[in-house]
Amino acid sequence: MTWRILALSGVGCVALLAVIGATWLFLLPGAPAPGTAPAISKAEADATLAALKPPKRKRPLIAIVGINDMSETTDYLMPYGILARADVADVLTLATQPGPVALYPALKVQPHATIAEFDAAHPDGADYVIVPAMSREDDAVALQWIKSQASKGAIIIGVCVGAKVVANTGLLDGRRATTHWYSVRDLQKYSAISYVADRRLVVDRGVATTTGITASMPMALTLVEVIAGRTKAEAVARDIGLAQWDARHRSEAFRFTRPFALTAIANTLAFWNREQLGIALTPDFDEVSLALVADAWSRTYRSRALTFAATAEARTSRGGLRILPDEVAADWPAKLTPPAAVDLPPARALDQTLDAIDARYGTRTADFVAMQLEYPR
């Protein structure tokens, strides 16, 4: 009798949880309706450029800081790659501690210096400090260093959920800001911060923030325009395959929806069908394209992207960054090798990768990845 009661209780609990889960899914909104982002006025665009003018040097010094344990892949690599390609500033990747930076969800990079080494070489600080999303948004060492750079006159730029890192420094108090769509509610918990919708980039008195991961592309091009002018920015934009880079954004298109939740659940439950995809570190690979491709494939919940090379030594990217291979291998099984998009301009590399994800796992998974990257598709 006792076992029968326990069994019935277990069945009842499972049924209740199923009803609760189904109700939750039913109450989620469906896919957003199509639409266009609101235009940006010339006055607002000009004000944004003026607010981002280099505060110190004619050729600015830009520091991209991350913690060694899981800083976001594209947030960290894309600003570096685009700004290094433009060659309008001195750009350095930094880590809070010695050793490589393990990026999330893919790649491992050897930064140029630690924050201590940077401070010793540049006691007057950077012109710009770019802050990516980090696995620990309250890392005391990172927060203190960001605050110290701001006190030296650096413009602080929180990319994606890097906005929450900046928020934890107190530098966003009393300012307008944005962040990745998934973390908007977290940002709004800071009562002293005013969230701004429908903008990929928000600048307020020396502190800038962006929306989701791929917003670091227009943000970097905006810095190129600020530093070297519109013509230079247009040339770099053509080189990376991006048609426009102003702050326009349609926030309503990015939210937690029923299709998003169902895809996450279905792909997570398909644990028997996980794939490890190999990306070769070829000579002079484009670090931006690599970041976008590896990031996208690693967000399907069906696959993880790994880099491989014939030896364990770090490979140098087009922009001079050293990427460490995840695996030492001469080759990779053909069926587990994604299309060679890393040789394409970054925007095209991402578009081709999303098409390949669509072909391999279906449209819902491709849309699921694009939503995570906050990339219009």
Phi, psi and omega in degrees: 000316181300316180295324179295319179296316180297319180296315179296323177296319179297316178298319179297319179296317179297317180297319179296315179298321179297318179295316179298315180296317180295320178296317178301313179297319181297325183280346178291149177291155175281190180299140180298147176290148178295154180183178180243152179286145178295144182290157177256127179290154178299323180297317179293318179298317179296321179295322178297314179298317180297322182289342182256011180303141181305126186281344188229299192254152174293316171257101190294159172253122184242127179246130176251114189251139176216158169276155185290337184254094171068075163260151189292135188305299186288323177305322185277317188272325185295312178302320178299310185298318182290316181290325176293321178298320181290330180056046177246002181206164171267119189242129181232138171266135184234157173230154180288335182228163176297155177103176183290162174257117175277111183275158179236133009267007183203159173084155177221130187234147174265109183290165180290327186196167169272167178295328178294317178295321178297315181298322179293322182278332185225071184297338178276357173087176181274167170277320179227141172238119180260126186246109178279173170296143181227151180293333176242104183281353180244025180300117188297322182293314180297316182298316181295321181291319178298316178298321180293324178293320177298321180293339177269004175100007179287145169278126183262131182236111177269114180269129176058230181283000166302340175300325179289327174297312179298320178301322181290346174278344185089357184288343178267356180300128180078009182242164175272146184200167173220176178195183176303142185305326183291337184252010181301316180297323177297319179294323182290347176291339175278102187296339182275358182252135179257111181286138180244121177271163173062030174221131176282334183223127178234129180238130179215106173050060173085003177228128180240150176221158179231166171284208191297182195314308184287352176293345177293341177289304176296328178298315180295321178293326176297320177296320177300316179296318180298318186280317190239359176101166185296319183298316179296317180297321178297321179295316179293321179299317177299321182295325181263357174085028180250129186281320180213155187220023179285184190277005183298142184198141178250092186300327182299337182283349183235107180199169181282111186243171177297313178300323179297312181296316181297321179294317179299316181293311183297316182289328177292319182290339180278055186293337181283354188239035178282147180232141171253109184266138183257131176243120182287137173273090181278163181300137176055039178295154179276116184295331179289312178298318178300315180299314181295316181294311181295320179298312183297310182297330182278358180252009180284340191067010176240341186215162173226134180267130175240148173263150177219155177206164185291335178229169185277353183294148177296145176255142183266130182279175178304323181271008177088015179267145184259116180253131180269131178292144177285326182227144173266111182202144179285330179205186183219147179306134185302321183289346178249020178249113181290164177307144187284066183281346184294346178270356181269160170304145189310310182298319177292324179299318179291316179301315180294323180294318177296323175295321179292322176296319177302312182294327186274318187239352179109160184297322182299321179290321177297317177294324178299316179293314179301323178295318178297321180281354185052054185241119179299132183229000000 
